[in-house]
Structures are given as structure tokens and as C-alpha cells.
């Protein structure tokens, strides 16, 4: 559906400012996601080391 209003100011997108509390929540969420990625990365490295040790035992 086409907007018949040709005034660019009225058709412009409205910016909704982020409150300081919302900004803290966004930052906290980013920090938690980074910690989760680091934990998964460390767990993957541990699994690779265990697999390498198992393969080495199989070769011997």
C-alpha cells in the first residue's frame, strides 16, 4: 500500500533512543555471549587434545 503523504519529514523513520538500562542489558548480553563462545572454544580444544591422545594410543 502506497503512502499518499509526500512530506519527507513525516515519512522519515522515527529514532527510538536507548535508555541507559537497556544499554547495560545489551552490553551484559554481549559479554555473556562472548563468555559462552570462549567456553565452547575451550571445550573444543580439550576434546581435540583427548582425540589426539586416543589416536596416538591406537597407533602404538
Predicted model as a PDB file, atoms N, CA, C, CB and O in Angstrom, pLDDT in the B-factor column:
MODEL        1                                                                  
ATOM      1  N   UNK A   1       0.841  -1.168   0.000  1.00 54.00           N  
ATOM      2  CA  UNK A   1       0.000   0.000   0.000  1.00 54.00           C  
ATOM      3  C   UNK A   1       0.896   1.244   0.000  1.00 54.00           C  
ATOM      4  CB  UNK A   1      -0.962  -0.009   1.219  1.00 54.00           C  
ATOM      5  O   UNK A   1       1.829   1.356   0.795  1.00 54.00           O  
ATOM      6  N   UNK A   2       0.595   2.158  -0.895  1.00 65.00           N  
ATOM      7  CA  UNK A   2       1.435   3.356  -1.029  1.00 65.00           C  
ATOM      8  C   UNK A   2       0.975   4.436  -0.055  1.00 65.00           C  
ATOM      9  CB  UNK A   2       1.395   3.893  -2.481  1.00 65.00           C  
ATOM     10  O   UNK A   2      -0.220   4.637   0.159  1.00 65.00           O  
ATOM     11  N   UNK A   3       1.949   5.121   0.527  1.00 63.00           N  
ATOM     12  CA  UNK A   3       1.655   6.233   1.426  1.00 63.00           C  
ATOM     13  C   UNK A   3       1.457   7.486   0.570  1.00 63.00           C  
ATOM     14  CB  UNK A   3       2.808   6.437   2.486  1.00 63.00           C  
ATOM     15  O   UNK A   3       2.344   7.890  -0.183  1.00 63.00           O  
ATOM     16  N   UNK A   4       0.279   8.088   0.701  1.00 70.00           N  
ATOM     17  CA  UNK A   4      -0.027   9.275  -0.106  1.00 70.00           C  
ATOM     18  C   UNK A   4       0.618  10.549   0.445  1.00 70.00           C  
ATOM     19  CB  UNK A   4      -1.529   9.464  -0.190  1.00 70.00           C  
ATOM     20  O   UNK A   4       0.629  11.580  -0.227  1.00 70.00           O  
ATOM     21  N   UNK A   5       1.140  10.479   1.636  1.00 67.00           N  
ATOM     22  CA  UNK A   5       1.748  11.664   2.238  1.00 67.00           C  
ATOM     23  C   UNK A   5       3.142  11.853   1.638  1.00 67.00           C  
ATOM     24  CB  UNK A   5       1.821  11.533   3.800  1.00 67.00           C  
ATOM     25  O   UNK A   5       3.987  10.967   1.761  1.00 67.00           O  
ATOM     26  N   UNK A   6       3.391  12.975   1.001  1.00 74.00           N  
ATOM     27  CA  UNK A   6       4.659  13.207   0.319  1.00 74.00           C  
ATOM     28  C   UNK A   6       5.652  14.016   1.150  1.00 74.00           C  
ATOM     29  CB  UNK A   6       4.409  13.911  -0.982  1.00 74.00           C  
ATOM     30  O   UNK A   6       6.739  14.338   0.671  1.00 74.00           O  
ATOM     31  N   UNK A   7       5.295  14.342   2.368  1.00 76.00           N  
ATOM     32  CA  UNK A   7       6.191  15.108   3.229  1.00 76.00           C  
ATOM     33  C   UNK A   7       7.303  14.187   3.742  1.00 76.00           C  
ATOM     34  CB  UNK A   7       5.406  15.750   4.418  1.00 76.00           C  
ATOM     35  O   UNK A   7       7.024  13.245   4.483  1.00 76.00           O  
ATOM     36  N   UNK A   8       8.584  14.450   3.351  1.00 76.00           N  
ATOM     37  CA  UNK A   8       9.668  13.542   3.755  1.00 76.00           C  
ATOM     38  C   UNK A   8       9.875  13.497   5.271  1.00 76.00           C  
ATOM     39  CB  UNK A   8      10.964  13.960   3.085  1.00 76.00           C  
ATOM     40  O   UNK A   8      10.270  12.458   5.800  1.00 76.00           O  
ATOM     41  N   UNK A   9       9.619  14.587   5.974  1.00 77.00           N  
ATOM     42  CA  UNK A   9       9.797  14.569   7.424  1.00 77.00           C  
ATOM     43  C   UNK A   9       8.771  13.657   8.094  1.00 77.00           C  
ATOM     44  CB  UNK A   9       9.689  15.988   7.991  1.00 77.00           C  
ATOM     45  O   UNK A   9       9.074  12.972   9.071  1.00 77.00           O  
ATOM     46  N   UNK A  10       7.562  13.661   7.557  1.00 74.00           N  
ATOM     47  CA  UNK A  10       6.524  12.838   8.157  1.00 74.00           C  
ATOM     48  C   UNK A  10       6.710  11.362   7.809  1.00 74.00           C  
ATOM     49  CB  UNK A  10       5.150  13.313   7.703  1.00 74.00           C  
ATOM     50  O   UNK A  10       6.294  10.486   8.567  1.00 74.00           O  
ATOM     51  N   UNK A  11       7.332  11.091   6.670  1.00 72.00           N  
ATOM     52  CA  UNK A  11       7.574   9.708   6.255  1.00 72.00           C  
ATOM     53  C   UNK A  11       8.879   9.148   6.813  1.00 72.00           C  
ATOM     54  CB  UNK A  11       7.590   9.619   4.744  1.00 72.00           C  
ATOM     55  O   UNK A  11       9.129   7.947   6.706  1.00 72.00           O  
ATOM     56  N   UNK A  12       9.700   9.985   7.395  1.00 76.00           N  
ATOM     57  CA  UNK A  12      11.004   9.540   7.896  1.00 76.00           C  
ATOM     58  C   UNK A  12      10.826   8.572   9.056  1.00 76.00           C  
ATOM     59  CB  UNK A  12      11.858  10.744   8.335  1.00 76.00           C  
ATOM     60  O   UNK A  12       9.843   8.629   9.795  1.00 76.00           O  
ATOM     61  N   UNK A  13      11.801   7.685   9.194  1.00 78.00           N  
ATOM     62  CA  UNK A  13      11.774   6.742  10.305  1.00 78.00           C  
ATOM     63  C   UNK A  13      12.007   7.483  11.614  1.00 78.00           C  
ATOM     64  CB  UNK A  13      12.830   5.634  10.113  1.00 78.00           C  
ATOM     65  O   UNK A  13      12.779   8.440  11.673  1.00 78.00           O  
ATOM     66  N   UNK A  14      11.339   7.034  12.643  1.00 80.00           N  
ATOM     67  CA  UNK A  14      11.488   7.643  13.960  1.00 80.00           C  
ATOM     68  C   UNK A  14      12.559   6.889  14.744  1.00 80.00           C  
ATOM     69  CB  UNK A  14      10.136   7.643  14.729  1.00 80.00           C  
ATOM     70  O   UNK A  14      12.500   5.665  14.867  1.00 80.00           O  
ATOM     71  N   UNK A  15      13.525   7.614  15.266  1.00 82.00           N  
ATOM     72  CA  UNK A  15      14.563   7.001  16.085  1.00 82.00           C  
ATOM     73  C   UNK A  15      14.044   6.851  17.511  1.00 82.00           C  
ATOM     74  CB  UNK A  15      15.871   7.843  16.054  1.00 82.00           C  
ATOM     75  O   UNK A  15      13.484   7.784  18.087  1.00 82.00           O  
ATOM     76  N   UNK A  16      14.242   5.667  18.064  1.00 86.00           N  
ATOM     77  CA  UNK A  16      13.843   5.464  19.459  1.00 86.00           C  
ATOM     78  C   UNK A  16      15.119   5.373  20.283  1.00 86.00           C  
ATOM     79  CB  UNK A  16      12.950   4.169  19.633  1.00 86.00           C  
ATOM     80  O   UNK A  16      15.874   4.411  20.144  1.00 86.00           O  
ATOM     81  N   UNK A  17      15.367   6.344  21.126  1.00 90.00           N  
ATOM     82  CA  UNK A  17      16.612   6.340  21.899  1.00 90.00           C  
ATOM     83  C   UNK A  17      16.655   5.177  22.884  1.00 90.00           C  
ATOM     84  CB  UNK A  17      16.774   7.661  22.649  1.00 90.00           C  
ATOM     85  O   UNK A  17      15.633   4.766  23.432  1.00 90.00           O  
ATOM     86  N   UNK A  18      17.839   4.666  23.090  1.00 91.00           N  
ATOM     87  CA  UNK A  18      18.052   3.565  24.021  1.00 91.00           C  
ATOM     88  C   UNK A  18      18.277   4.151  25.405  1.00 91.00           C  
ATOM     89  CB  UNK A  18      19.258   2.673  23.584  1.00 91.00           C  
ATOM     90  O   UNK A  18      19.078   5.068  25.585  1.00 91.00           O  
ATOM     91  N   UNK A  19      17.560   3.609  26.374  1.00 94.00           N  
ATOM     92  CA  UNK A  19      17.738   4.087  27.744  1.00 94.00           C  
ATOM     93  C   UNK A  19      19.032   3.505  28.305  1.00 94.00           C  
ATOM     94  CB  UNK A  19      16.519   3.697  28.639  1.00 94.00           C  
ATOM     95  O   UNK A  19      19.512   2.487  27.807  1.00 94.00           O  
ATOM     96  N   UNK A  20      19.606   4.134  29.333  1.00 94.00           N  
ATOM     97  CA  UNK A  20      20.832   3.597  29.929  1.00 94.00           C  
ATOM     98  C   UNK A  20      20.658   2.164  30.450  1.00 94.00           C  
ATOM     99  CB  UNK A  20      21.286   4.499  31.065  1.00 94.00           C  
ATOM    100  O   UNK A  20      21.589   1.362  30.376  1.00 94.00           O  
ATOM    101  N   UNK A  21      19.478   1.843  30.972  1.00 96.00           N  
ATOM    102  CA  UNK A  21      19.238   0.487  31.469  1.00 96.00           C  
ATOM    103  C   UNK A  21      19.245  -0.520  30.320  1.00 96.00           C  
ATOM    104  CB  UNK A  21      17.897   0.420  32.225  1.00 96.00           C  
ATOM    105  O   UNK A  21      19.799  -1.612  30.448  1.00 96.00           O  
ATOM    106  N   UNK A  22      18.628  -0.148  29.198  1.00 95.00           N  
ATOM    107  CA  UNK A  22      18.631  -1.026  28.029  1.00 95.00           C  
ATOM    108  C   UNK A  22      20.051  -1.194  27.486  1.00 95.00           C  
ATOM    109  CB  UNK A  22      17.701  -0.467  26.932  1.00 95.00           C  
ATOM    110  O   UNK A  22      20.431  -2.281  27.052  1.00 95.00           O  
ATOM    111  N   UNK A  23      20.818  -0.129  27.512  1.00 95.00           N  
ATOM    112  CA  UNK A  23      22.200  -0.195  27.045  1.00 95.00           C  
ATOM    113  C   UNK A  23      23.020  -1.151  27.913  1.00 95.00           C  
ATOM    114  CB  UNK A  23      22.835   1.207  27.048  1.00 95.00           C  
ATOM    115  O   UNK A  23      23.821  -1.929  27.395  1.00 95.00           O  
ATOM    116  N   UNK A  24      22.820  -1.092  29.238  1.00 97.00           N  
ATOM    117  CA  UNK A  24      23.501  -2.021  30.148  1.00 97.00           C  
ATOM    118  C   UNK A  24      23.111  -3.466  29.844  1.00 97.00           C  
ATOM    119  CB  UNK A  24      23.168  -1.681  31.614  1.00 97.00           C  
ATOM    120  O   UNK A  24      23.961  -4.356  29.841  1.00 97.00           O  
ATOM    121  N   UNK A  25      21.825  -3.695  29.588  1.00 97.00           N  
ATOM    122  CA  UNK A  25      21.367  -5.048  29.281  1.00 97.00           C  
ATOM    123  C   UNK A  25      21.963  -5.557  27.976  1.00 97.00           C  
ATOM    124  CB  UNK A  25      19.846  -5.087  29.204  1.00 97.00           C  
ATOM    125  O   UNK A  25      22.351  -6.722  27.879  1.00 97.00           O  
ATOM    126  N   UNK A  26      22.037  -4.689  26.978  1.00 96.00           N  
ATOM    127  CA  UNK A  26      22.642  -5.067  25.695  1.00 96.00           C  
ATOM    128  C   UNK A  26      24.106  -5.431  25.896  1.00 96.00           C  
ATOM    129  CB  UNK A  26      22.509  -3.920  24.664  1.00 96.00           C  
ATOM    130  O   UNK A  26      24.578  -6.443  25.378  1.00 96.00           O  
ATOM    131  N   UNK A  27      24.821  -4.606  26.646  1.00 97.00           N  
ATOM    132  CA  UNK A  27      26.234  -4.868  26.895  1.00 97.00           C  
ATOM    133  C   UNK A  27      26.414  -6.165  27.685  1.00 97.00           C  
ATOM    134  CB  UNK A  27      26.872  -3.690  27.650  1.00 97.00           C  
ATOM    135  O   UNK A  27      27.295  -6.967  27.374  1.00 97.00           O  
ATOM    136  N   UNK A  28      25.579  -6.371  28.707  1.00 98.00           N  
ATOM    137  CA  UNK A  28      25.680  -7.586  29.517  1.00 98.00           C  
ATOM    138  C   UNK A  28      25.424  -8.819  28.650  1.00 98.00           C  
ATOM    139  CB  UNK A  28      24.681  -7.539  30.700  1.00 98.00           C  
ATOM    140  O   UNK A  28      26.097  -9.838  28.804  1.00 98.00           O  
ATOM    141  N   UNK A  29      24.468  -8.728  27.755  1.00 97.00           N  
ATOM    142  CA  UNK A  29      24.160  -9.847  26.862  1.00 97.00           C  
ATOM    143  C   UNK A  29      25.354 -10.149  25.953  1.00 97.00           C  
ATOM    144  CB  UNK A  29      22.904  -9.534  26.014  1.00 97.00           C  
ATOM    145  O   UNK A  29      25.682 -11.311  25.716  1.00 97.00           O  
ATOM    146  N   UNK A  30      25.992  -9.106  25.453  1.00 97.00           N  
ATOM    147  CA  UNK A  30      27.176  -9.305  24.599  1.00 97.00           C  
ATOM    148  C   UNK A  30      28.306  -9.955  25.371  1.00 97.00           C  
ATOM    149  CB  UNK A  30      27.650  -7.971  24.013  1.00 97.00           C  
ATOM    150  O   UNK A  30      28.988 -10.840  24.856  1.00 97.00           O  
ATOM    151  N   UNK A  31      28.508  -9.518  26.608  1.00 97.00           N  
ATOM    152  CA  UNK A  31      29.568 -10.095  27.442  1.00 97.00           C  
ATOM    153  C   UNK A  31      29.284 -11.574  27.711  1.00 97.00           C  
ATOM    154  CB  UNK A  31      29.695  -9.318  28.780  1.00 97.00           C  
ATOM    155  O   UNK A  31      30.184 -12.410  27.624  1.00 97.00           O  
ATOM    156  N   UNK A  32      28.027 -11.893  28.038  1.00 97.00           N  
ATOM    157  CA  UNK A  32      27.663 -13.286  28.304  1.00 97.00           C  
ATOM    158  C   UNK A  32      27.845 -14.160  27.065  1.00 97.00           C  
ATOM    159  CB  UNK A  32      26.217 -13.371  28.792  1.00 97.00           C  
ATOM    160  O   UNK A  32      28.318 -15.292  27.169  1.00 97.00           O  
ATOM    161  N   UNK A  33      27.473 -13.642  25.897  1.00 97.00           N  
ATOM    162  CA  UNK A  33      27.667 -14.414  24.667  1.00 97.00           C  
ATOM    163  C   UNK A  33      29.147 -14.670  24.410  1.00 97.00           C  
ATOM    164  CB  UNK A  33      27.044 -13.682  23.470  1.00 97.00           C  
ATOM    165  O   UNK A  33      29.527 -15.761  23.986  1.00 97.00           O  
ATOM    166  N   UNK A  34      29.985 -13.661  24.667  1.00 97.00           N  
ATOM    167  CA  UNK A  34      31.423 -13.848  24.464  1.00 97.00           C  
ATOM    168  C   UNK A  34      31.973 -14.898  25.417  1.00 97.00           C  
ATOM    169  CB  UNK A  34      32.170 -12.523  24.654  1.00 97.00           C  
ATOM    170  O   UNK A  34      32.801 -15.718  25.020  1.00 97.00           O  
ATOM    171  N   UNK A  35      31.523 -14.886  26.678  1.00 97.00           N  
ATOM    172  CA  UNK A  35      31.953 -15.907  27.637  1.00 97.00           C  
ATOM    173  C   UNK A  35      31.512 -17.300  27.175  1.00 97.00           C  
ATOM    174  CB  UNK A  35      31.382 -15.602  29.043  1.00 97.00           C  
ATOM    175  O   UNK A  35      32.277 -18.258  27.285  1.00 97.00           O  
ATOM    176  N   UNK A  36      30.296 -17.415  26.665  1.00 97.00           N  
ATOM    177  CA  UNK A  36      29.815 -18.701  26.161  1.00 97.00           C  
ATOM    178  C   UNK A  36      30.667 -19.179  24.989  1.00 97.00           C  
ATOM    179  CB  UNK A  36      28.343 -18.594  25.735  1.00 97.00           C  
ATOM    180  O   UNK A  36      31.026 -20.355  24.916  1.00 97.00           O  
ATOM    181  N   UNK A  37      30.991 -18.264  24.071  1.00 96.00           N  
ATOM    182  CA  UNK A  37      31.842 -18.650  22.932  1.00 96.00           C  
ATOM    183  C   UNK A  37      33.209 -19.107  23.416  1.00 96.00           C  
ATOM    184  CB  UNK A  37      31.998 -17.474  21.942  1.00 96.00           C  
ATOM    185  O   UNK A  37      33.753 -20.087  22.908  1.00 96.00           O  
ATOM    186  N   UNK A  38      33.769 -18.398  24.399  1.00 96.00           N  
ATOM    187  CA  UNK A  38      35.080 -18.790  24.918  1.00 96.00           C  
ATOM    188  C   UNK A  38      35.028 -20.153  25.590  1.00 96.00           C  
ATOM    189  CB  UNK A  38      35.592 -17.746  25.903  1.00 96.00           C  
ATOM    190  O   UNK A  38      35.944 -20.960  25.432  1.00 96.00           O  
ATOM    191  N   UNK A  39      33.947 -20.416  26.349  1.00 96.00           N  
ATOM    192  CA  UNK A  39      33.797 -21.730  26.998  1.00 96.00           C  
ATOM    193  C   UNK A  39      33.709 -22.847  25.965  1.00 96.00           C  
ATOM    194  CB  UNK A  39      32.547 -21.748  27.896  1.00 96.00           C  
ATOM    195  O   UNK A  39      34.351 -23.888  26.108  1.00 96.00           O  
ATOM    196  N   UNK A  40      32.900 -22.622  24.911  1.00 96.00           N  
ATOM    197  CA  UNK A  40      32.777 -23.639  23.864  1.00 96.00           C  
ATOM    198  C   UNK A  40      34.102 -23.852  23.146  1.00 96.00           C  
ATOM    199  CB  UNK A  40      31.694 -23.241  22.857  1.00 96.00           C  
ATOM    200  O   UNK A  40      34.466 -24.983  22.822  1.00 96.00           O  
ATOM    201  N   UNK A  41      34.822 -22.763  22.897  1.00 96.00           N  
ATOM    202  CA  UNK A  41      36.119 -22.859  22.220  1.00 96.00           C  
ATOM    203  C   UNK A  41      37.096 -23.677  23.062  1.00 96.00           C  
ATOM    204  CB  UNK A  41      36.698 -21.448  21.943  1.00 96.00           C  
ATOM    205  O   UNK A  41      37.824 -24.518  22.534  1.00 96.00           O  
ATOM    206  N   UNK A  42      37.110 -23.426  24.384  1.00 96.00           N  
ATOM    207  CA  UNK A  42      37.998 -24.167  25.286  1.00 96.00           C  
ATOM    208  C   UNK A  42      37.600 -25.642  25.340  1.00 96.00           C  
ATOM    209  CB  UNK A  42      37.966 -23.553  26.705  1.00 96.00           C  
ATOM    210  O   UNK A  42      38.459 -26.524  25.338  1.00 96.00           O  
ATOM    211  N   UNK A  43      36.286 -25.904  25.389  1.00 95.00           N  
ATOM    212  CA  UNK A  43      35.808 -27.292  25.421  1.00 95.00           C  
ATOM    213  C   UNK A  43      36.194 -28.014  24.130  1.00 95.00           C  
ATOM    214  CB  UNK A  43      34.269 -27.338  25.624  1.00 95.00           C  
ATOM    215  O   UNK A  43      36.560 -29.189  24.166  1.00 95.00           O  
ATOM    216  N   UNK A  44      36.116 -27.326  22.995  1.00 95.00           N  
ATOM    217  CA  UNK A  44      36.510 -27.941  21.724  1.00 95.00           C  
ATOM    218  C   UNK A  44      37.997 -28.259  21.705  1.00 95.00           C  
ATOM    219  CB  UNK A  44      36.159 -27.022  20.553  1.00 95.00           C  
ATOM    220  O   UNK A  44      38.409 -29.303  21.199  1.00 95.00           O  
ATOM    221  N   UNK A  45      38.802 -27.354  22.259  1.00 94.00           N  
ATOM    222  CA  UNK A  45      40.245 -27.615  22.309  1.00 94.00           C  
ATOM    223  C   UNK A  45      40.540 -28.818  23.194  1.00 94.00           C  
ATOM    224  CB  UNK A  45      41.004 -26.376  22.827  1.00 94.00           C  
ATOM    225  O   UNK A  45      41.396 -29.636  22.854  1.00 94.00           O  
ATOM    226  N   UNK A  46      39.842 -28.941  24.330  1.00 94.00           N  
ATOM    227  CA  UNK A  46      40.042 -30.096  25.206  1.00 94.00           C  
ATOM    228  C   UNK A  46      39.654 -31.382  24.485  1.00 94.00           C  
ATOM    229  CB  UNK A  46      39.224 -29.944  26.503  1.00 94.00           C  
ATOM    230  O   UNK A  46      40.350 -32.391  24.601  1.00 94.00           O  
ATOM    231  N   UNK A  47      38.558 -31.354  23.749  1.00 94.00           N  
ATOM    232  CA  UNK A  47      38.117 -32.542  23.017  1.00 94.00           C  
ATOM    233  C   UNK A  47      39.142 -32.927  21.952  1.00 94.00           C  
ATOM    234  CB  UNK A  47      36.740 -32.299  22.369  1.00 94.00           C  
ATOM    235  O   UNK A  47      39.399 -34.113  21.747  1.00 94.00           O  
ATOM    236  N   UNK A  48      39.722 -31.952  21.281  1.00 95.00           N  
ATOM    237  CA  UNK A  48      40.733 -32.233  20.255  1.00 95.00           C  
ATOM    238  C   UNK A  48      41.962 -32.877  20.880  1.00 95.00           C  
ATOM    239  CB  UNK A  48      41.129 -30.943  19.512  1.00 95.00           C  
ATOM    240  O   UNK A  48      42.531 -33.812  20.315  1.00 95.00           O  
ATOM    241  N   UNK A  49      42.374 -32.382  22.040  1.00 95.00           N  
ATOM    242  CA  UNK A  49      43.541 -32.951  22.721  1.00 95.00           C  
ATOM    243  C   UNK A  49      43.258 -34.393  23.123  1.00 95.00           C  
ATOM    244  CB  UNK A  49      43.918 -32.108  23.964  1.00 95.00           C  
ATOM    245  O   UNK A  49      44.122 -35.256  22.970  1.00 95.00           O  
ATOM    246  N   UNK A  50      42.049 -34.667  23.640  1.00 95.00           N  
ATOM    247  CA  UNK A  50      41.685 -36.031  24.029  1.00 95.00           C  
ATOM    248  C   UNK A  50      41.644 -36.951  22.814  1.00 95.00           C  
ATOM    249  CB  UNK A  50      40.327 -36.041  24.744  1.00 95.00           C  
ATOM    250  O   UNK A  50      42.108 -38.089  22.884  1.00 95.00           O  
ATOM    251  N   UNK A  51      41.090 -36.468  21.698  1.00 94.00           N  
ATOM    252  CA  UNK A  51      41.062 -37.282  20.490  1.00 94.00           C  
ATOM    253  C   UNK A  51      42.460 -37.571  19.970  1.00 94.00           C  
ATOM    254  CB  UNK A  51      40.246 -36.595  19.417  1.00 94.00           C  
ATOM    255  O   UNK A  51      42.748 -38.685  19.532  1.00 94.00           O  
ATOM    256  N   UNK A  52      43.323 -36.574  20.017  1.00 94.00           N  
ATOM    257  CA  UNK A  52      44.701 -36.768  19.563  1.00 94.00           C  
ATOM    258  C   UNK A  52      45.398 -37.818  20.422  1.00 94.00           C  
ATOM    259  CB  UNK A  52      45.483 -35.435  19.606  1.00 94.00           C  
ATOM    260  O   UNK A  52      46.138 -38.658  19.910  1.00 94.00           O  
ATOM    261  N   UNK A  53      45.155 -37.765  21.736  1.00 94.00           N  
ATOM    262  CA  UNK A  53      45.768 -38.756  22.632  1.00 94.00           C  
ATOM    263  C   UNK A  53      45.215 -40.150  22.335  1.00 94.00           C  
ATOM    264  CB  UNK A  53      45.517 -38.383  24.118  1.00 94.00           C  
ATOM    265  O   UNK A  53      45.961 -41.129  22.355  1.00 94.00           O  
ATOM    266  N   UNK A  54      43.918 -40.244  22.061  1.00 94.00           N  
ATOM    267  CA  UNK A  54      43.316 -41.543  21.750  1.00 94.00           C  
ATOM    268  C   UNK A  54      43.877 -42.096  20.445  1.00 94.00           C  
ATOM    269  CB  UNK A  54      41.783 -41.424  21.661  1.00 94.00           C  
ATOM    270  O   UNK A  54      44.174 -43.288  20.365  1.00 94.00           O  
ATOM    271  N   UNK A  55      44.029 -41.263  19.428  1.00 93.00           N  
ATOM    272  CA  UNK A  55      44.599 -41.719  18.164  1.00 93.00           C  
ATOM    273  C   UNK A  55      46.051 -42.154  18.339  1.00 93.00           C  
ATOM    274  CB  UNK A  55      44.504 -40.615  17.111  1.00 93.00           C  
ATOM    275  O   UNK A  55      46.507 -43.115  17.719  1.00 93.00           O  
ATOM    276  N   UNK A  56      46.754 -41.438  19.183  1.00 92.00           N  
ATOM    277  CA  UNK A  56      48.159 -41.790  19.409  1.00 92.00           C  
ATOM    278  C   UNK A  56      48.251 -43.158  20.083  1.00 92.00           C  
ATOM    279  CB  UNK A  56      48.864 -40.711  20.274  1.00 92.00           C  
ATOM    280  O   UNK A  56      49.128 -43.956  19.752  1.00 92.00           O  
ATOM    281  N   UNK A  57      47.342 -43.432  21.034  1.00 92.00           N  
ATOM    282  CA  UNK A  57      47.329 -44.738  21.691  1.00 92.00           C  
ATOM    283  C   UNK A  57      46.977 -45.854  20.682  1.00 92.00           C  
ATOM    284  CB  UNK A  57      46.316 -44.735  22.869  1.00 92.00           C  
ATOM    285  O   UNK A  57      47.525 -46.954  20.750  1.00 92.00           O  
ATOM    286  N   UNK A  58      46.071 -45.559  19.763  1.00 90.00           N  
ATOM    287  CA  UNK A  58      45.701 -46.549  18.752  1.00 90.00           C  
ATOM    288  C   UNK A  58      46.877 -46.885  17.842  1.00 90.00           C  
ATOM    289  CB  UNK A  58      44.528 -46.041  17.919  1.00 90.00           C  
ATOM    290  O   UNK A  58      47.053 -48.031  17.430  1.00 90.00           O  
ATOM    291  N   UNK A  59      47.673 -45.872  17.538  1.00 88.00           N  
ATOM    292  CA  UNK A  59      48.836 -46.104  16.665  1.00 88.00           C  
ATOM    293  C   UNK A  59      49.902 -46.954  17.352  1.00 88.00           C  
ATOM    294  CB  UNK A  59      49.444 -44.769  16.230  1.00 88.00           C  
ATOM    295  O   UNK A  59      50.604 -47.724  16.697  1.00 88.00           O  
ATOM    296  N   UNK A  60      50.019 -46.812  18.656  1.00 78.00           N  
ATOM    297  CA  UNK A  60      51.056 -47.571  19.397  1.00 78.00           C  
ATOM    298  C   UNK A  60      50.703 -48.994  19.603  1.00 78.00           C  
ATOM    299  CB  UNK A  60      51.311 -46.955  20.722  1.00 78.00           C  
ATOM    300  O   UNK A  60      51.475 -49.740  20.205  1.00 78.00           O  
TER     301      UNK A  60                                                      
ENDMDL                                                                          
END                                                                             
